[in-house]
Amino acid sequence: MAEVKLIGAWGSPFCFRIEVALKLKGVEYEFIDHDVHNKKSPLLLKYNPVHKKFPVLVHNGKPICESLVILEYIDETWEKGPSLLPKDPYERAMVRFWAKLLDEKCLPALRKACLSRGEEQDKAKEESTEILKFLEGTLSGKKFFGGDNIGMVDIVANFISYWFIIGQELAGLQVLTKEKFPKLDEWMDEYLNTTIIKENLPPKDKLTAMFKARFEAAAAAGGGGGGGGRGGAPK
Amino acid sequence: MAEVKLIGAWGSPFCFRIEVALKLKGVEYEFIDHDVHNKKSPLLLKYNPVHKKFPVLVHNGKPICESLVILEYIDETWEKGPSLLPKDPYERAMVRFWAKLLDEKCLPALRKACLSRGEEQDKAKEESTEILKFLEGTLSGKKFFGGDNIGMVDIVANFISYWFIIGQELAGLQVLTKEKFPKLDEWMDEYLNTTIIKENLPPKDKLTAMFKARFEAAAAAGGGGGGGGRGGAPK
């Protein structure tokens, strides 16, 4: 068995987080692309019986689950290479705070803005805008959320720079624009043009096709957007 | 201004987490008891404009929000005294995994089991049981989740040992019993009888009265339990 395996699903922003971190650290790994809809897969039942979700990082046979947990594990295990978290306890706390906010507040709001309709969508757009304003504020005077280099918050926020931009285009939204969020726009540009990101992002056309199918399924299900867009998505 | 201030609300298991951690570390602090329902409080707007929730730890004038983030901050800032997280990266990842699970899965399920009715309650009881089984499994051969001593998972799980037990009694549930979960039962006993915990827990009668009022409000609102029990609760 290879030392480091990443069990994930193609096109998942959660799995991409782990790939970026491993590549930044220069860690060799094997990517096992798994059917995201197979909740009874022996691999999942073996490595993540609690959540039955991807990504799972398997290091020397030991599984680590939940992308935020995996990112900190990678930073602590492969100390050489660029740090994903700063050294200062207060700055570390800020990184954890924003990473948590991105997953717990920002991502659900952006997803709902894309997948819901009517009043629910208006509310989600408003909530998304409010959260993006906070993010815009933290970028003041900085190239990346991590400062001069990509850090954990940048990696966690990758769903904004690529996945959401595709989603908002498909949904015909104008939530995140250069005019409304100039700093976030600059950040997206810097992030997406970083060699390691640019060379490894899933191709836009293939991702767009996947999203389109998801959007249609959500619309067919009533456009609630509650969890429709998740569709067994990894975490 | 005192060096360490904890802005919180009486009776909150989230604030109690921080109190336990500070006391274990021997850190002197001032507790500022805040009206949990006042979302426009200048203190909240100043220190936690994003979530507008407690607890907030203010250290040398700098605020840290979100109880899991605060616990790691305390462990990294006051390195002397007992460690809340182990040193080994894999064990640290496991602590973060369980802490996250407790907040994101276990707590909502237990709350719903107490506050909902009918089919929704049956489903919540089933989900609670499934999660508690995983927790029971991790206690195998250990006194505390942290091993021989109280660690971060024990502190995060405090809502099970005291708050939920009161809630399940009021709701007439038998979800967490000695017969079904002997290891969790032993753990609760050990945890609640640890001097630092025993001496600082909010009095049971006062907490019961607070819960009773909340249960009645939830029942009046239809017993949905979706978020009724939260009632602007801190995090």
Interface residues (C-beta under 8 A of the other chain):
Chain A: P49 V50 H51 H59 K62 I64 C65 E66 L68 V69 I70 E72 Y73 E76 T77 P89 Y90 R92 A93 R96 F97 K100 L101 I131 F134
Chain B: P49 V50 H51 H59 K62 I64 C65 E66 L68 V69 I70 E72 Y73 E76 T77 P89 Y90 R92 A93 R96 F97 K100 L101 I131 F134
